[in-house]
Amino acid sequence: MAHIRIYQLYMSQLIYFCGSMLGGRQDAELYARLIEKLRKYGTVLTDHVGDTTMTTEMMAQLEYGNEKSIHDMDMRLLEKCTVVVAEVTQPSLGVGYEIGLAVAAKKRILCLFRPESRNS
């Protein structure tokens, strides 16, 4: 019985996935694969991070055209989540900011880094 409760606990997670948006679009396919795997454990609130159809130009337009609404939406989702999963291989001030807020809010955080990258 305890195993079922533990499984149900992890299946009900609200997951905030973050990865570099402007500097990491070459990783969008990886983000999409990670998000798909994370769906086994709950609801991914930020699946747009893995949207492979989003180009760098589209992201820049969104980022600079409407940054307050993007920030406000991200903050609401970060507040709502039960766990944060961050792909941190690609340096990103935004991801660092989100991790800092998650630490301050005492969220559970998992940071993923690819050691074979040149960003170590």
MOCORKA-V87575 format. One line per field, one symbol per residue. ss: DSSP state (~ for helix, > for strand, _ for the rest). phi: phi as a letter, one per 40 degrees, with the letter a starting at -180 (. if undefined). A space follows every 10 residues. Layout:
ss: ???
phi: ???
This chain:
ss: _~~~~~~~~~ ~_>>>>>>__ ____~~~~~~ ~~~~~~~~__ _>>>__~~~~ _____~~~~~ ~~~~~_~~~~ ~~~~~~~~~~ __>>>>>___ __~~~~~~~~ ~~~~___>>> >>________
phi: .cccccdcdc cbcbbbcbad cccbcccdcc dccccccccc bicccbcccc cccccdcccc ccdccacccc dccccccccc cbabbbcbcc dacccdcccd cccccfccbb bbbccccccc
